[in-house]
Amino acid sequence: MPKIDNMLAILWMLRSGGKVTAQQISEKLEMNIRTVYRYIDTISTSGVPIISEPGHNGGYSLMNNFIEAPLFFDSEEQTSLVHAAVFAEEAGYYGGEALNRDIERFNYGRHFYDRALFNRPDTTGGADHELGAGLYKNSTTNNVVRSLLQFDMGSLPRGAKIMNAQLNLRLSSVWNDTATSVQLYETSNAWEENRATWNRRTLSSLWTNKGGDYTPTLLSSQTIGALDTAATEPPLFKWPIKAETVQKWMDTPSQNLGLMLKGSNETLATYKKFYSGDAGGMLNYSPKLTITYYPISRLGLECYWSYGSISNPYYRK
């Protein structure tokens, strides 16, 4: 059976509901168990959110809210649809709601949202290829850039205890090599990916403070300078997030309002860019939230069980 047929067969087994072990897949499809592991990794890398639970009674399963995207759009088509939906809704066009449903298809299987904010007040950027933080400056403009991210906690096992977490971003490009500190904060107001601008958090609601509302407590920061163009892949930067913060998001989803990425000195003329979830052909470089946790069934048995982790492109350990 060709490779693609084997991977589709595995996907159909996972869609049947419940957990499936590598051994069960191996026996059902009559293939070596090491081949099963390779296929699972390939499927996961392609964007299918597979949850891996090690140990006794472990196995593979899909996120409960996973739905296959019925259509595929390239980056230019996504951007066009986003702008068309905004125009249609503002103009009262009768097809606006249908366009909004189309846009929601972009998020099937993604389970996170991201957004660049530019201090050109009503510039939209929900389908931008890059996130950013800093100040872009030339003879005619000073453009401060910040970014928003939000990850869905629904795939974590109910009752799990978070041990640690971090945000992983891949540097895509820089404007001006000057080193600067890029800081991470919690967002303090709800926002919409395809509607948020420097002034607005949704189509009908303004930010309390222009540029986005965020809590004053710094989560973490990274100092970033020049881009190493000789590297074989984009540099990886990691922002640690306290376990209790992510635990709060999981236990009380209404408090998960996302993250704000911004430069510490927004008068310093340097601008750092990172791959977003809309970077075509760059799935491996999409933003990731890495979480390590104890499933509730293993609490109190930490010395005897390996840690649980989520295996998919957006939550990885």
N, C-alpha and C positions, 0 to 999 in steps of 0.2 A: 504494500500500500504506500503511495507517495507520502512524503513528509506532510504536505498540507492536509491531506485526508486524515492522517493520524492526529494532527493537532485539532482538526474540526471534531473528530470522534471524541477526543479528550474533553473538548469544550462542551459537547452535548452531554457527556457523562456528568460534568460539573453542573450543568443547567438542570439536571434531574432533581436537584434538591438534596440537602444533607451533605455529609462529608464523604469523600472518596479517598482511599489511600493509594499510594503509588503502587503497592502490591496488587490491589484490585484492578487498577488500570493496566498494569503489566499483564495480568492473567487474561483480562477481557480482550485486550488488543494483541496479545501474543507477541510482546516485545520485551527487550531487556529493560530492567528497572532503571538502569542508568540513562537509557534513552528517554524514559518517562520524565526523569528529572530535567533533562535538557529541553524537552518539549514544553514542560511547565514553565521553565524560565523564559523560553521564547514567547509563549502566549502572554505571560505577565508583562514582558518588556513591550509587547505590541500595544499595551493599554488596557488589557482585560484585568480587572481588579480581583486577583486570586488571594484568598486568605489561607495562610499555612499555619497549622497548629501542630507542633511537634509532640512527641511523647505518646504514652498510652492513650488510646481513644482519640488520637489526633488524626489529621488528614487534610485534604484540600477542599475548599468550598469557594463559592462566589459571594460577593457582597449581596446582601438581601435586596438592595435597591439598584442592582446592576441591570441596565437595559441596553441591548445592542443598538447602536445608532443605525437607523434605517437608511440614512443617506450619508454621503461623504462629501465634504466641501474642501477645496483648497483654500489657502489663506486669503487670497484676493476675494473669493466668493464669500467667505465668512465676513470680511470687513464690509463688503457691499451690502450684505443682508442686515448687518448691525445698523449701518447708517440708514438704510431704507426703513427699518423698523422704527427708529427714532423719528424720522421725518413723517412717517405714516401716522404715528401716534400723536405727534404735535399738530398735524394738519387735520386730524379727525377722519382720516381715510378709513373706509369700511374694512379694508383688509389688514389693518394694523395688528389685530389680535392674532391672525393667522401667521403673520410674520414673526410675532413674538414666540409663537409655538415652534416655529422653525429654528429660531435662535436657541431655544432650550435644548434642541437636539445636540448642539455643540457640547453640552455639558454631560451627556450620557456617558457614563464610564469614567469621567474625569474626576469627579468628587472633590474638586477644589475650584476656586475662582480667583482670578487675579486682574489687576487693573492699574494702569499708569495714570497718574494725575499730573497735568501740566498747568502752570499758572496763567495760561491763556484760558479765561474763565469757563467757557462752555465747549472746550475741545473734548471729544469723546475718544476713548482708546481701549475699549473692552476687548477688541480683537488684535491688539498690538502684538508684534512679535517679540518685543522686549519690555521688561520692567526697568525702572531706573531710579536713581537717587542722586541728587546734587544740583548744580547750577550750570546750565549751558549759557554762554555769554558771547556775544559778538558786538559789532559796532551798532547794531540796530535793536537788539533784544536782550533781555535778561530773563531766562526761562527756568524757573525752579521746578524740579521734577521730584515727585514722591510716588510710592507704589503701595497698593493694597493687595493682600492675600487672605484667603479664608479656606480652611480645610474642613471637610465633613467628617465628624467623629462617629457617624452612625455605624461604621464597619467594625469598631472595637467591641469585643465581647462585653456584654452587660455585666457590671460589677467588677471589671478588671481594675487593677491597681497600677497606675502609671509610675514607672521608675525614672525615666528620663526622656527628653525629647529635644529635637533641634530642627531648625529650618535649614535646608540645603539649597543653595542657588549656584548656578554656573555663570561665570562672567562671560559675556558675549563680546563686549567692546567697551572702550573708554573714550571720552573726549577730555583731553588734557591728562597727562600722566601723573600729575600732582597727587600725592597720597592724601586720603581723607577717611574719616571714620563714618561708616554707614551704620546707622542705629536702627534697632527693632523695638517697636512698641505695640501694645494692644490697641486696636481700634475701639472707640467708645460709643460709636453710633452705627446702626445698621446701614448698609449700602447695597446697591445693585451693580453687578459687574458691567452691564452694558448701558448704564445710565449715569453712573457717578462721574462728576467732573470736579474741577478745583472748587467750584462754588456749590455744587449740588451733590447730595448723596443718593437721591432717587430723582425721577423725573419731576416729582411734585414737591420734594422736600430739600431744603438747604442744609448744608453743614452748619453747626453752631459757629465754628471757626473756619474761615476759608482755608482750603488746602487739606481738609479732613480732620475729624475729631479723634484724638488718641489720648490714652491715659498718660500721666506725667512720669510714671515709673518705667525706667529703661529696662528692657528684658535682657539685651546684650548688644554688642557692637563688633564690627570687624573693620580693620584698617585695610584699605584697598588702594593700590597705586596703579602702575602700568600693567597692561595686558602682555603676557608672555606669548608672543606670536609664534615662537618656536616649539611650544608645547604640543603634544600629540592630541590633546583634547582640552576643552575649556577648563580653566582653573575652577576648583570647587571651594566655595566659602560656606562656613557653617555658623549659624547663630544659635547658641544654646537657649532653651526655654525651660523654665522651672517646671518640675513635674506637677506641682500643685496647680499651675495655670492650665495645663492640658487636662488634668483631672477635673477641673471646674468646667471646662468646655464639654467634657464627656458627660458629667453628672447633670449639668444644667445647660442644655443646648442653647437656650435663649441668651446665655452669657458669651457664647462663641460668636463674637462680632468681627473676628479677623485680626489681621496684623497690619501695621504701618511700617514701611521702610522709608527712611529719610536720611539725608546727610546731616551730620552734627553741626556743620558750618555752612549754611546755605547762602553765604556771601562769597565763599571760596569758589572760584571759577574752575570746577572740575565735575565731571558727570560720569557715573559708573552705570553700565547697563548689564542686565541679566536676561537669560532666555526665559520667556514666558510660556504658559501652557498653549499658546497659539502659534509658537514657532514651528512652521511646517517642516517636517522631516527631522525634527530635533527632539523627539519624544524622550529620549534618554537624558536630555538636559533640562527637562521641565522642572519647575519647583517641586521639592519633596519635603514632606514633614516626616522625620524619622522618629518613631515612638517605640520604646521598649516597655513591656508591661508584664505583670503577672495575671494570667486568667484567674477568675475567682476560685476555680476548682483546685488551684495550686497554692493559694495563699496559706502560709504557715508551713509550706513544704519547700521553701526556696533552696534549701541545701540539697534537695533530691531531684529537682526538676529543672530542665533548661528553661530559659526565658521565652515567653511567647513574643512573636513579632508578626507584623502584617507584611505580606509579600506582594506588593504591586507597585507600579511606577510612582505613586504619590505618597505612600507610607512605606518606608523601607528601613530595615536594620541589617 
